[in-house]
Amino acid sequence: MSADVFNADDAERIIAAQMEQARVFYGEDAKGAAPLLPILHALQHAFGHVPPQAQPIIAHALNISQAEVRGVVSFYHDFKTEPAARAVIKLCRAEACQARGCERIAAHLESAYGLKTGARSHDGHISLESVYCLGNCALGPTALLGDDLIGMIDEARADALVAQARR
Amino acid sequence: MSVRVYIPADAAAKSIGADAVAAAVRDEAMRLGLAIEIVRTGSRGLLWLEPMVEIETARGRVAYGVVRVSDVANLFAAGFLDGAEHPLSLGLVDDILYLRAQTRLTFARVGVNDPLSFEAYVASGGMMGLARAQAISTDAILDEMTISGLRGRGGAGFPAAIKWRTVRDAQSARKYVVINADEGDSGTFADRMLMEGDPFLIIEGMAIGALAVGADRGVIYIRSEYPHAIHVMNEALRIARREKLLGAHFDVEVRVGAGAYVCGEETALLESIEGKRGQVRAKPPLPAHRGLFGRPTLVHNVLTIAAAPTILANGGKAYGDLGVGRSRGTKPVQLAGNVKRGGLYELPFGVTLRELVYDIGGGTASGRPLRAVQVGGPLGAYFPEHLLDTPLDYEAMAKAGGLLGHGGVVVFDDGVDMARQARFAFEFCATESCGKCTPCRIGSTRGAETLDKIVAGVEVEKNMALVDDLLTLMTDASLCALGGLTPLPVGSALKHFPEDFIRAPKCAAAE
């Protein structure tokens, strides 16, 4: 399945698989919304975001209201309802990284690449998000690109990070 | 015979090139035709020395750090496979002062073993706690927990044994053990390091807890910002099922969070597992009575449950003999931010902030004077230099107007703007508030606005009184620690660093 293109069959298959997994593990407690977070993660993994068209399908499958599904999607920072950029740089802006100069790195990303928090780079391929703690607090400033954790970011390492994101 | 080379695969070590170093070591050995076996471990926690490479020699393990890819050929040439001297040599690992000064119980195997080798886990004393628990009655297990004096390591410091007893005595067809690995506090990474470095210890702890309280299902809720920990825990669960540590009698699954700080609050975490918005529940009922899906649930932080195998294996008394006052055992302290020797130090309770920051940490990384130390994450107080003699235990920290929390200590040099830090605390609370209670949801936004006015010089005295009033209200009336403790960083910044708030000349509006 190709990323970002919604496909109802794929969505239904993903939802059914997560419901079955929850049923096996939680038994009778797995009714209702119990599998919702794993479903949303799996959909986001498959489509690059949680497609709005998938939400009524989830609601129907779990026998909960669409409002409940939407409420959960909007509550958690991770879930996006629009396709993400090809690469997302998550820069930590929490206290320990502040103490090690993450604001300077954020300013550098903006001035050198037009990367503003919550927005995309000039070419549209990269977006920058703020996160609050990646658990690398002694070796910050830190960013996450995909599953790659990058620590001790100075201007040169920030440039390398953007180059890696563009690949 | 091949030489064993240990290189961390911990996320922090990876973040500064441990994978590239491992590849360079493998390639160079191949080029030279030398037989080596690379073992990827967790991190010893001496993070300023990462990537740290250890060689097994007849004398013991010899360490080298900070090792960069460009050092690798040179290390081979100097004979580091025999533990030879080199400018990067740190000597025998066991002699490194910063490790020797620690009491590593929970982190004993972290950085030592391949975290996913069950064989190595058992060979280094793993499974002894569970074996002992299986051999004695649940009453005897609870007695050991009581004697140990173990208190919740997540922050609240609630006596663990009381929770265990409450869940055990609750009547239900099903009970749960839920582990809170939603380690969202900036400056903390002990849960992450333990999950990546010794996952079986957590699983064994959960199995002991399940046995004691009569649970047959467990959940580890890990934040999505920890992809490495999620991967290692899932692998460890698969192996634990194969080794029959887990099975039909007790099984565990990983649930992945979705970027909501408030889900670190135990009832919000339970809501999240149930597929709902991570909104805090009013207590009572306590999770021990009605927790996950309304069932009696033992909720613990990673470090709390990970202390159980040690307590059962060595007896509650041995554990309780460590520490001070009502803070018994060891506390993995995480030293972070602008500090020279940042890392994880597992110490008996009672070390002072000054000893930690200067003697162990070596002062600021920038070399500039230290200005503030924040203890306990985003909801912890900022301490000025003159309060650094406060010991790190639950009661002493509370008495000094702070909290120990999850044991994160973040150092700031004199470049810090404390008004900005105070504003950030309000802003963070506003962003992360679950929205259920008004003091947190509204108070945080009003607080940030009012601080802006103070810094701009608008009606300073009046607005100071307003912030003061707001902090009292948030402390007293918030439903959980997010709104209830945001006043700590704000209030301590105002109290100890007033000069940062009164800067602008008085504006016309103040007249």
Boltz contact constraints between the chains, C-beta under 6 A:
constraints:
  - contact:
      token1: [A, 25]
      token2: [B, 253]
      max_distance: 6.0
  - contact:
      token1: [A, 29]
      token2: [B, 293]
      max_distance: 6.0
  - contact:
      token1: [A, 33]
      token2: [B, 275]
      max_distance: 6.0
  - contact:
      token1: [A, 33]
      token2: [B, 276]
      max_distance: 6.0
  - contact:
      token1: [A, 34]
      token2: [B, 275]
      max_distance: 6.0
  - contact:
      token1: [A, 36]
      token2: [B, 275]
      max_distance: 6.0
  - contact:
      token1: [A, 37]
      token2: [B, 275]
      max_distance: 6.0
  - contact:
      token1: [A, 41]
      token2: [B, 256]
      max_distance: 6.0
  - contact:
      token1: [A, 71]
      token2: [B, 277]
      max_distance: 6.0
  - contact:
      token1: [A, 72]
      token2: [B, 277]
      max_distance: 6.0
  - contact:
      token1: [A, 75]
      token2: [B, 277]
      max_distance: 6.0
  - contact:
      token1: [A, 76]
      token2: [B, 258]
      max_distance: 6.0
  - contact:
      token1: [A, 76]
      token2: [B, 259]
      max_distance: 6.0
  - contact:
      token1: [A, 76]
      token2: [B, 260]
      max_distance: 6.0
  - contact:
      token1: [A, 77]
      token2: [B, 259]
      max_distance: 6.0
  - contact:
      token1: [A, 78]
      token2: [B, 224]
      max_distance: 6.0
  - contact:
      token1: [A, 78]
      token2: [B, 258]
      max_distance: 6.0
  - contact:
      token1: [A, 78]
      token2: [B, 259]
      max_distance: 6.0
  - contact:
      token1: [A, 94]
      token2: [B, 186]
      max_distance: 6.0
  - contact:
      token1: [A, 95]
      token2: [B, 186]
      max_distance: 6.0
  - contact:
      token1: [A, 95]
      token2: [B, 374]
      max_distance: 6.0
  - contact:
      token1: [A, 95]
      token2: [B, 410]
      max_distance: 6.0
  - contact:
      token1: [A, 96]
      token2: [B, 186]
      max_distance: 6.0
  - contact:
      token1: [A, 96]
      token2: [B, 187]
      max_distance: 6.0
  - contact:
      token1: [A, 96]
      token2: [B, 336]
      max_distance: 6.0
  - contact:
      token1: [A, 96]
      token2: [B, 337]
      max_distance: 6.0
  - contact:
      token1: [A, 96]
      token2: [B, 410]
      max_distance: 6.0
  - contact:
      token1: [A, 99]
      token2: [B, 337]
      max_distance: 6.0
  - contact:
      token1: [A, 99]
      token2: [B, 338]
      max_distance: 6.0
  - contact:
      token1: [A, 99]
      token2: [B, 410]
      max_distance: 6.0
  - contact:
      token1: [A, 99]
      token2: [B, 412]
      max_distance: 6.0
  - contact:
      token1: [A, 100]
      token2: [B, 338]
      max_distance: 6.0
  - contact:
      token1: [A, 131]
      token2: [B, 225]
      max_distance: 6.0
  - contact:
      token1: [A, 133]
      token2: [B, 184]
      max_distance: 6.0
  - contact:
      token1: [A, 133]
      token2: [B, 186]
      max_distance: 6.0
  - contact:
      token1: [A, 134]
      token2: [B, 225]
      max_distance: 6.0
  - contact:
      token1: [A, 135]
      token2: [B, 189]
      max_distance: 6.0
  - contact:
      token1: [A, 135]
      token2: [B, 192]
      max_distance: 6.0
  - contact:
      token1: [A, 136]
      token2: [B, 12]
      max_distance: 6.0
  - contact:
      token1: [A, 136]
      token2: [B, 15]
      max_distance: 6.0
  - contact:
      token1: [A, 137]
      token2: [B, 187]
      max_distance: 6.0
  - contact:
      token1: [A, 137]
      token2: [B, 189]
      max_distance: 6.0
  - contact:
      token1: [A, 137]
      token2: [B, 336]
      max_distance: 6.0
  - contact:
      token1: [A, 138]
      token2: [B, 47]
      max_distance: 6.0
  - contact:
      token1: [A, 138]
      token2: [B, 336]
      max_distance: 6.0
  - contact:
      token1: [A, 138]
      token2: [B, 342]
      max_distance: 6.0
  - contact:
      token1: [A, 138]
      token2: [B, 343]
      max_distance: 6.0
  - contact:
      token1: [A, 139]
      token2: [B, 12]
      max_distance: 6.0
  - contact:
      token1: [A, 139]
      token2: [B, 15]
      max_distance: 6.0
  - contact:
      token1: [A, 139]
      token2: [B, 16]
      max_distance: 6.0
  - contact:
      token1: [A, 139]
      token2: [B, 47]
      max_distance: 6.0
  - contact:
      token1: [A, 147]
      token2: [B, 227]
      max_distance: 6.0
  - contact:
      token1: [A, 149]
      token2: [B, 11]
      max_distance: 6.0
  - contact:
      token1: [A, 149]
      token2: [B, 14]
      max_distance: 6.0
  - contact:
      token1: [A, 149]
      token2: [B, 15]
      max_distance: 6.0
  - contact:
      token1: [A, 150]
      token2: [B, 15]
      max_distance: 6.0
  - contact:
      token1: [A, 151]
      token2: [B, 15]
      max_distance: 6.0
  - contact:
      token1: [A, 151]
      token2: [B, 16]
      max_distance: 6.0
  - contact:
      token1: [A, 152]
      token2: [B, 16]
      max_distance: 6.0
